[in-house]
Structures are given as structure tokens and as C-alpha cells.
Amino acid sequence: MINLLVVSDESLQRLASRTLIADDSDVTVIGEAVNERQAMELSSALRPDVILLDSRLCKGNNLHLINTLANPARLPFKPGSPQLGDAAHRVLVMNLRELDAYAMAVLRAGVRGLVLASEPTPNLLAAIKTVAAGGAVLPPQHTRILMETVRQHHSPHAIPPIGGWSQLTAREQQVLAGIARGWSNADIAAWLSVSLPTVKSHVTRIFRKVGIRKRVETVSLAYESGLLARCR
């Protein structure tokens, strides 16, 4: 039996997901969360096999929720809760309609798959079962778009001139690594034991030095440069 946690702030979306899954004996909905706080609390308490996450809860460039759900060590642990296993890694994002730089960032943040809400019931169930088994899921019709995105991010022009990276201080590199992992400014401040205004100042200087405008652009750049491997 696959235990599923549905996370969406739309009541109709939660109802639709529950209805689609109701007739399948292999999948059962063990909980529903309507916001980020509930998603983290229920993930910690219930330890679902798969988390079906509505991308609308991750608006803009904020990957904090995805990054937390996809990384077990970052989930709150309550006494009496089941021991943490690989299940918390299995996040399936639903409703993502475009595979762009943001989708790449979502994948980098640790999700196991992307699925459209408009997918037929058999496809959604198949995606859930594939992710539960440790596999990955990507809508076939978007494979070409993803490939093009990967090529663009791996092109010689994707990485800023080395001078941009060399101008970053050690602390700025740490902040950049945190951004690339999908952490919020508050997360980075807590990690580095500095104030939130200090982190914001670092972010402004980093963007100016490296020549980027959006947080999601840091993901591929940080991986390509080896920054994440250096900043643990």
C-alpha cells in the first residue's frame, strides 16, 4: 500500500485528487495539507510514501517548501513520530505547466517528478507508483522542452565569466550555495548564524557581481561551477 499526502490550498484540487485515487487499492490518501506549515507537520508525523504537492503553494522563486519536504533532515521531528526514512524524499509536484528555469530549480531541489493536473487518472496513478518505487516522472510531451533547457544551461554562455565568480567572498559563496539549494533568506541566515538584513545585502552584491537577476538562475550556475560541492 502506498500512503499519499496531498498538499494543496485549493479544496477542489484536493477533492479531485482524492476522488481520482479512491478506486485504486494500491494508493490511499492518509492526509491533506492546505499550507506550508501543515505540509511540514503532516510530513513529519505521517511519513507518507509520496507527497503530491500543488505547485501553486510554491509561488514565484520560493523553493523553501519543496526543499524542506525533499530533504528529511530539515523536517521537524516530534517525539513519538515514526523514524525518518527515504519516503520523505518522494515529492511529486502537480500543476506545473511550463518546464522553464523554475522547473529546473524544482528538480534540483529534490522532487522525484512533475505531473500535470490535467493528466488522465491512469497517468497520475502511474506517476505516484513510479515515484513511490524510487523512480522519476516527467510528462512525455515536455521532454523536448526540458532537453532544450538543459542544453541552454550547459552552453558556454550559461556560466558567467570566471571573474564574476572570483569576485565573490567566501561568505558570499556560502550564501549563493544556500540560494541554489532553494533556501529562503531566513534559512540562510539561520545556517550562517547571521542577521536577515546581512543575508539580503549579500544577495544584492552576489547578483550584481555574477550578473544574474533571479534566484532560480543560481541553480545550474552553482552546479556547473562546483560551488555546491565546496559549500557543504
N, C-alpha and C positions, 0 to 999 in steps of 0.2 A: 504493500500500500504506500502511495506517495502522499505525504502530508503537504498541503499547499497553503501558504499565507497570501492573501490578496491585499494589495496596498493601492488604494485609490481614493481621492477625495470626492469622486463622483459616485453617488449612490446607484445610479443606473448602470454604471460600468461594473460596480461590484456585483450587482444583481445579475447582470448579463454573464459575467464570468462564472458565478456560482451556478447559474442555470445551465450553461454550456457543459459544465463539468459534472453536474448532478447524476447523469446516467452512466458515467464511466466508473466501473467498480475498482479501477486501479488508482484513482485520484480522489482525494477528499479534502475539502476546504476546512482547515482547523481553526482559522481565524481571519478577521478582516481589520485592517487599519485604515484610518482616514487621514492621518497626517504623519509627519516625520517622527514625532515623539512616540506615537502608538506603534509605528513600524519598528522602531528600535526596541521598544519594551516587549512587544509580542515576539519579535525575532529571538530575543534573549530568553524569554520564558518558555516559548513553544518549540524552538529549534526545528522549524519546518524544513522539509527536504528541498522545497523550491519556494522562492519568493517571486510572485508575479507582481511587478511594480509598474504602475502607470507613470509614464514619463512626465506627465503634467505636474507631478509632485517635485520634479527636478527642473524647474523653470530656469531659463537663462543659462548661465555658465556654472551654476551651483551643483557640484557633483558630491556634495558632502554626504547626502543620504545614501547614494549608491556606494560611495567609498566605504562608508561605515558598515552597511549591510554585507558588502562583499569581502570585508576583512574581519574575521571573527574576533580578533584581539581587541578591536575597537568597540565591540558591542558591550553594553552594560551587563554585568553578571549579578544575579540575585541569588542569595543562599537558597538552596532547595531546587534550583533550576537544573535541568539535565546538563551533563557535561558537554562542552562545545565540541562539535565535530566538523567535518567538511561541509555539512549541509548549509551552513550559513553563507558559504561561498556561492551557492547556486541561485543567482539572481537572473530572472528573465524580465527584460524591460518590454513593456507593451505600449503601443500607440505612437512609437517613434516613426514618423512618416518620411523623414529625409535622412539619408546617410551622408552627413557632411562632417565638418571638423568636430562638431559637438558629438556626433555619433561615435567618431573615433575616440574621443575623450571618454565616452561612456564605456567603450570596450576596454580601454586602457585602465579604467577604474576597477575593472574586475568582473563585469557581468558575463554571464555564460551565453546570453543570446538576446536577440532582438526579434520581436514579432509584432505584426500589425493587428489592431483590434478587429479589423475587417476580415481577418483570416477565417476560413471555414472552421467549424468545430473540430473536425479530424486533424487539421493542421495545428491548431492551438494545443490540442491534447498531445499530439506527437511531439511538439516543441517542449512541453512540460516534461514528458517522459524522457526525452533526449537529454535535457539539462539535468534531470534527476539522476540519470545514469552517468553523469560526468562529461557529457558531450557538449557541443556548441551548436547554436542555431542562428541562421541568418536567412532572411527572406530571399528566395532564389532570384526574384525579379530585381533585387537591389545589389546582387553580387557585382555586376559590372561597375556600378557607381562606387562601391567600396574599393574595387581594384583601382579605379581611377584616382580615388582619394589617396590610397596607399602610394601610388606612383608619384603623385604630386608631393607628398610629404617626404618621399625618398629622392626627390630630384636634387641636383646640385644646388638649386636655388632655395631649397627648403630651409637650410641651416644658415643663420646669419654669419657674416664674415667672422673669422676667429677673433678678430679684435673686439667684437661685441662681447663674446664670452670672457675673454681675458680681462676685460674691464670690471667684471663682477668680483666683488669681495667674497671671502669665504662665507660670510653670513648671508649675503645676497644669493649665493648659490644654494644655500640651505633653504631659503625662502622660496626660491624658484622650484626646487625639488618638491617642496610641500604643495605648491600650486599645481604642479604637474601630476601629483597624486590625487588631485581633486579635493584637497583640504581647503576649508574656509580660512579666512584671515584669523579668526578666533582659534581654530585648531592649530595653526602655525604658531600663534603667539603662545599657546599653552605648551606646545612641543619645545619651543626655544626658550621658554621662560622669560618672555619679553612682553611689553605692552602692546595692545592692539594698534595704537597710533604709530608705534615703531614699525610694526609689520606693514602697515599701509604706506609708510614712507619708503620702505624697502621696495615694495611692489611698484610704486611710481617710478623709482630710479631704475629698477630692473627693466621695465617695459621701455623706458627711454633708451637705455644702453643697448638692449638686444634688438630693439626695433619691432616689437610686437604690440598689438592693440587689445587682444582678448586673451583671457586666461586659458581658454581651450587650446590656443596655439602653442602653449608651452609643452603640451604632452609629447607630441612627436619630436619636438626640438630637444627636450630633455632626454628622451630615449636615444635619439641619434647621437647626442654628444656624450653619452655615457654618464650624464650627471646623476641620474637616479642610483646608479651603481656606486657612485662615490659618496653620495649623501644618504646614509642609512639612518 
